Amino acid sequence: MDKSDVKVLFGRRIRELRKARGWSQEEFALHVDMDRSYVGSVERGERNISLENICLIAETLEVPPSELFENWRLAES
């Protein structure tokens, strides 16, 4: 798996969980106390996010951090 694929898959999972709660990126950014542009770049897979921010996002979404890594759909080679 390409390193950038991991960031993209992680970002898609964050977006999926955020949307399931009915939050816009801006609303989520306010809840998680992060800049909206940072949240957007995470969701697009442009950031190599820190473990601290992963835990903060999971806490805000009220899920265990491991759930942020579930249901990844890897592109077939």
VEXFI-185386 format. One line per field, with one value per residue: x, y negated, z negated of N, C-alpha, C, O, CB in turn; residue number from 0. Coordinates in nm, 2 decimals. Each point is the difference from the previous one (the first is absolute). Glycine has a CB too. Example, Ala and Ser with C-alpha at 12.3 -4.5 7.8 and 13.67 -1.06 7.14 Angstrom:
n.c1: 1.32, 0.15
n.c2: 0.57, -0.23
n.c3: -0.78, 0.19
ca.c1: -0.09, 0.09
ca.c2: -0.12, -0.11
ca.c3: 0.00, 0.00
c.c1: 0.09, -0.08
c.c2: -0.12, -0.11
c.c3: 0.00, -0.08
o.c1: 0.10, 0.05
o.c2: 0.00, -0.11
o.c3: -0.07, -0.01
cb.c1: -0.29, 0.07
cb.c2: 0.12, 0.17
cb.c3: -0.05, 0.23
seq: 0, 1
***
This chain:
n.c1: 0.09, 0.16, 0.11, -0.26, -0.17, 0.03, -0.12, -0.25, -0.09, 0.00, -0.19, -0.22, -0.01, -0.05, -0.24, -0.15, -0.02, -0.10, -0.26, -0.09, -0.05, -0.18, 0.34, -0.04, 0.28, -0.13, -0.09, 0.28, 0.14, -0.18, 0.06, 0.31, 0.02, 0.05, 0.01, -0.30, 0.29, 0.04, -0.27, 0.10, 0.27, -0.14, -0.18, 0.25, 0.16, 0.14, 0.09, 0.24, -0.30, 0.24, -0.08, -0.14, -0.20, -0.08, -0.11, -0.16, -0.17, -0.09, -0.11, -0.19, -0.13, -0.07, 0.28, 0.18, 0.20, -0.15, -0.22, 0.25, 0.02, -0.34, 0.00, 0.34, -0.19, 0.34, -0.07, -0.06, 0.32
n.c2: 0.12, -0.22, -0.08, -0.09, 0.26, -0.12, -0.27, 0.13, 0.17, -0.25, -0.17, 0.22, 0.02, -0.31, 0.01, 0.23, -0.16, -0.28, 0.13, 0.15, -0.31, -0.11, -0.11, -0.20, 0.13, -0.19, 0.22, 0.13, -0.27, -0.04, 0.29, -0.04, -0.31, 0.02, -0.28, 0.09, 0.05, 0.25, 0.14, -0.02, 0.16, 0.25, 0.04, 0.01, 0.25, -0.32, 0.16, 0.21, -0.05, -0.04, 0.29, -0.28, 0.03, 0.30, -0.11, -0.25, 0.18, 0.19, -0.23, -0.10, 0.28, 0.05, 0.21, 0.14, -0.22, 0.26, -0.20, -0.13, 0.32, 0.07, 0.05, 0.02, 0.04, 0.11, -0.16, 0.32, -0.04
n.c3: 0.00, 0.21, -0.30, 0.17, -0.10, -0.30, 0.09, 0.15, -0.25, -0.20, 0.18, 0.02, -0.32, -0.03, 0.20, -0.15, -0.27, 0.12, 0.13, -0.27, -0.13, 0.27, 0.03, 0.26, 0.01, -0.21, -0.21, -0.01, -0.07, -0.26, -0.11, 0.02, -0.14, 0.37, 0.13, 0.11, 0.10, -0.21, 0.11, 0.30, -0.06, -0.15, 0.26, 0.20, -0.18, -0.09, -0.28, -0.01, -0.22, -0.22, -0.07, -0.06, 0.24, -0.07, -0.27, 0.12, 0.19, -0.23, -0.17, 0.23, 0.06, -0.34, 0.14, -0.22, 0.14, 0.11, 0.15, 0.17, 0.13, 0.09, 0.31, 0.13, 0.27, 0.01, 0.28, 0.05, 0.02
ca.c1: -0.09, 0.07, -0.01, -0.10, -0.13, -0.04, -0.05, -0.13, -0.10, -0.03, -0.08, -0.13, -0.07, -0.04, -0.11, -0.11, -0.05, -0.04, -0.12, -0.10, -0.05, -0.07, 0.08, 0.08, 0.14, 0.01, -0.05, 0.09, 0.13, -0.03, -0.01, 0.13, 0.10, 0.10, -0.03, -0.08, 0.09, 0.07, -0.09, -0.02, 0.12, 0.00, -0.10, 0.05, 0.11, 0.12, 0.07, 0.05, -0.06, 0.07, -0.08, -0.07, -0.12, -0.09, -0.07, -0.09, -0.11, -0.08, -0.08, -0.11, -0.10, -0.05, 0.03, 0.13, 0.09, 0.01, -0.11, 0.04, 0.08, -0.09, -0.07, 0.07, -0.01, 0.13, -0.01, 0.05, 0.12
ca.c2: -0.12, -0.12, -0.08, -0.10, 0.07, 0.01, -0.14, -0.02, 0.09, -0.05, -0.12, 0.04, 0.05, -0.12, -0.07, 0.09, -0.01, -0.13, -0.01, 0.08, -0.08, -0.12, -0.12, -0.05, -0.01, -0.12, 0.04, 0.10, -0.07, -0.07, 0.10, 0.06, -0.12, -0.01, -0.09, 0.07, 0.04, 0.11, 0.11, 0.03, 0.06, 0.14, 0.08, 0.02, 0.09, -0.08, -0.01, 0.12, -0.05, 0.05, 0.09, -0.09, -0.05, 0.12, 0.03, -0.11, 0.02, 0.12, -0.05, -0.09, 0.08, 0.09, 0.13, 0.04, -0.03, 0.11, -0.01, -0.08, 0.08, 0.11, -0.01, -0.06, 0.07, -0.01, 0.02, 0.13, -0.02
ca.c3: 0.00, 0.00, -0.12, 0.02, -0.01, -0.14, -0.04, 0.07, -0.06, -0.14, 0.02, 0.04, -0.12, -0.08, 0.07, -0.02, -0.14, -0.02, 0.07, -0.07, -0.11, 0.06, -0.01, 0.11, -0.04, -0.09, -0.13, -0.06, -0.04, -0.12, -0.10, -0.03, -0.02, 0.10, 0.11, 0.10, 0.12, -0.04, 0.01, 0.14, 0.06, -0.05, 0.07, 0.14, 0.00, 0.02, -0.13, -0.08, -0.13, -0.12, -0.09, -0.10, 0.07, 0.03, -0.13, -0.01, 0.10, -0.05, -0.12, 0.05, 0.07, -0.10, 0.04, -0.04, 0.11, 0.10, 0.09, 0.11, 0.09, 0.04, 0.13, 0.11, 0.12, 0.08, 0.14, 0.04, 0.09
c.c1: 0.09, -0.03, -0.11, -0.14, -0.05, -0.06, -0.14, -0.11, -0.04, -0.09, -0.14, -0.08, -0.05, -0.12, -0.13, -0.06, -0.05, -0.14, -0.11, -0.06, -0.07, 0.08, 0.06, 0.14, 0.02, -0.05, 0.09, 0.13, -0.02, -0.01, 0.14, 0.11, 0.12, -0.05, -0.07, 0.09, 0.09, -0.08, -0.02, 0.12, 0.02, -0.10, 0.04, 0.12, 0.13, 0.09, 0.04, -0.03, 0.07, -0.09, -0.09, -0.13, -0.09, -0.08, -0.10, -0.12, -0.09, -0.08, -0.12, -0.11, -0.06, 0.01, 0.14, 0.09, 0.00, -0.12, 0.03, 0.07, -0.08, -0.07, 0.07, -0.01, 0.12, -0.03, 0.07, 0.12, -0.02
c.c2: -0.12, -0.09, -0.10, 0.06, 0.00, -0.13, -0.02, 0.09, -0.05, -0.12, 0.03, 0.05, -0.12, -0.07, 0.08, -0.01, -0.14, -0.02, 0.08, -0.07, -0.12, -0.13, -0.04, 0.00, -0.11, 0.03, 0.10, -0.07, -0.07, 0.09, 0.06, -0.10, 0.01, -0.09, 0.08, 0.04, 0.12, 0.13, 0.05, 0.07, 0.14, 0.09, 0.03, 0.09, -0.08, -0.01, 0.13, -0.04, 0.07, 0.10, -0.08, -0.05, 0.11, 0.02, -0.12, 0.01, 0.11, -0.04, -0.09, 0.08, 0.11, 0.15, 0.03, -0.03, 0.11, -0.01, -0.09, 0.07, 0.12, -0.04, -0.07, 0.09, -0.02, 0.02, 0.13, -0.03, 0.08
c.c3: 0.00, -0.12, 0.02, -0.01, -0.14, -0.04, 0.06, -0.07, -0.14, 0.02, 0.04, -0.12, -0.09, 0.06, -0.02, -0.14, -0.03, 0.06, -0.07, -0.12, 0.05, -0.02, 0.13, -0.04, -0.10, -0.14, -0.07, -0.05, -0.13, -0.12, -0.04, -0.03, 0.09, 0.11, 0.11, 0.12, -0.04, 0.01, 0.14, 0.06, -0.06, 0.07, 0.14, 0.01, 0.02, -0.12, -0.05, -0.14, -0.11, -0.08, -0.10, 0.07, 0.04, -0.13, -0.03, 0.09, -0.05, -0.12, 0.04, 0.07, -0.10, 0.04, -0.05, 0.12, 0.11, 0.10, 0.12, 0.11, 0.06, 0.13, 0.11, 0.13, 0.09, 0.14, 0.04, 0.10, 0.13
o.c1: 0.09, -0.11, -0.08, -0.10, -0.12, -0.10, -0.09, -0.11, -0.11, -0.09, -0.09, -0.12, -0.11, -0.09, -0.10, -0.12, -0.10, -0.09, -0.12, -0.11, -0.05, -0.06, 0.05, 0.03, 0.08, 0.06, 0.03, 0.05, 0.08, 0.06, 0.03, 0.11, 0.11, -0.12, 0.03, -0.02, 0.03, 0.04, 0.00, -0.01, 0.05, 0.04, -0.04, 0.05, 0.10, 0.11, -0.07, 0.08, 0.04, -0.13, -0.11, -0.11, -0.12, -0.12, -0.11, -0.12, -0.12, -0.12, -0.11, -0.12, -0.09, -0.09, 0.08, -0.04, 0.02, 0.02, -0.06, 0.02, 0.05, -0.01, -0.06, 0.00, 0.02, -0.07, 0.11, -0.01, 0.09
o.c2: -0.01, 0.00, -0.03, -0.06, -0.01, -0.01, -0.06, -0.05, 0.01, -0.02, -0.06, -0.02, 0.01, -0.03, -0.05, -0.02, -0.01, -0.06, -0.04, 0.03, -0.08, -0.11, 0.08, 0.02, 0.01, -0.03, -0.02, 0.03, -0.01, -0.03, 0.02, 0.03, -0.01, -0.03, 0.11, 0.11, 0.08, 0.10, 0.12, 0.09, 0.09, 0.11, 0.10, 0.03, 0.06, -0.06, 0.10, -0.05, 0.11, -0.01, 0.04, 0.00, -0.02, 0.03, 0.03, -0.02, -0.01, 0.04, 0.02, -0.03, 0.07, 0.08, -0.09, 0.01, -0.02, 0.05, 0.01, -0.05, 0.08, -0.11, -0.06, 0.12, -0.11, 0.09, 0.03, -0.09, -0.01
o.c3: -0.08, -0.05, -0.10, -0.04, -0.03, -0.07, -0.06, -0.02, -0.04, -0.08, -0.05, -0.01, -0.06, -0.07, -0.03, -0.01, -0.07, -0.06, 0.00, -0.04, -0.08, 0.01, 0.07, -0.12, -0.10, -0.10, -0.12, -0.11, -0.08, -0.11, -0.12, -0.03, -0.05, 0.01, 0.02, 0.05, 0.09, 0.05, 0.03, 0.08, 0.07, 0.04, 0.06, 0.10, 0.05, 0.01, 0.00, -0.07, 0.00, 0.01, -0.03, -0.06, 0.00, 0.01, -0.05, -0.04, 0.00, -0.01, -0.05, -0.02, 0.04, -0.01, -0.02, 0.12, 0.12, 0.11, 0.11, 0.11, 0.06, 0.04, 0.09, -0.01, 0.06, 0.04, -0.05, 0.08, 0.09
cb.c1: -0.28, 0.10, 0.32, 0.26, 0.18, 0.28, 0.33, 0.23, 0.21, 0.31, 0.29, 0.20, 0.25, 0.33, 0.26, 0.22, 0.26, 0.33, 0.24, 0.24, 0.23, -0.15, 0.00, -0.22, -0.01, -0.09, -0.26, -0.14, -0.02, -0.18, -0.26, -0.17, -0.19, 0.20, 0.17, -0.18, -0.03, 0.10, -0.12, -0.14, 0.05, 0.02, -0.13, -0.15, -0.24, -0.24, -0.05, 0.10, -0.26, 0.27, 0.30, 0.32, 0.25, 0.29, 0.30, 0.31, 0.27, 0.29, 0.33, 0.29, 0.21, -0.07, -0.22, -0.03, 0.12, 0.09, -0.09, 0.00, 0.16, -0.03, -0.14, 0.16, -0.27, 0.20, -0.11, -0.21, 0.05
cb.c2: 0.13, 0.01, 0.06, -0.07, 0.15, 0.17, -0.03, 0.00, 0.19, 0.10, -0.06, 0.08, 0.21, 0.00, -0.05, 0.18, 0.19, -0.03, 0.00, 0.18, 0.17, 0.23, -0.01, -0.17, 0.07, -0.12, -0.02, 0.15, -0.01, -0.14, 0.04, 0.15, 0.01, 0.26, -0.26, -0.24, -0.32, -0.25, -0.20, -0.29, -0.32, -0.20, -0.20, -0.25, 0.13, -0.06, -0.31, 0.13, -0.15, -0.20, 0.13, -0.07, -0.16, 0.08, 0.10, -0.12, -0.07, 0.12, -0.01, -0.15, -0.11, -0.26, 0.08, 0.17, -0.11, 0.09, 0.03, -0.14, -0.15, 0.17, 0.05, -0.22, 0.09, -0.01, -0.28, 0.21, -0.03
cb.c3: -0.04, 0.30, 0.05, 0.18, 0.23, 0.02, 0.04, 0.24, 0.17, -0.01, 0.12, 0.24, 0.07, 0.00, 0.20, 0.18, 0.00, 0.06, 0.21, 0.12, -0.06, -0.06, -0.31, 0.20, 0.33, 0.30, 0.21, 0.26, 0.32, 0.24, 0.20, 0.18, -0.19, -0.06, -0.07, -0.12, -0.01, -0.21, -0.24, -0.06, -0.04, -0.27, -0.20, -0.04, 0.02, 0.16, -0.05, 0.24, 0.11, -0.02, 0.05, -0.05, 0.09, 0.15, -0.04, -0.03, 0.19, 0.09, -0.09, 0.04, 0.18, -0.07, 0.23, -0.28, -0.28, -0.29, -0.30, -0.27, -0.18, -0.28, -0.23, -0.15, -0.07, -0.23, 0.09, -0.12, -0.28
seq: 0, 1, 2, 3, 4, 5, 6, 7, 8, 9, 10, 11, 12, 13, 14, 15, 16, 17, 18, 19, 20, 21, 22, 23, 24, 25, 26, 27, 28, 29, 30, 31, 32, 33, 34, 35, 36, 37, 38, 39, 40, 41, 42, 43, 44, 45, 46, 47, 48, 49, 50, 51, 52, 53, 54, 55, 56, 57, 58, 59, 60, 61, 62, 63, 64, 65, 66, 67, 68, 69, 70, 71, 72, 73, 74, 75, 76
***
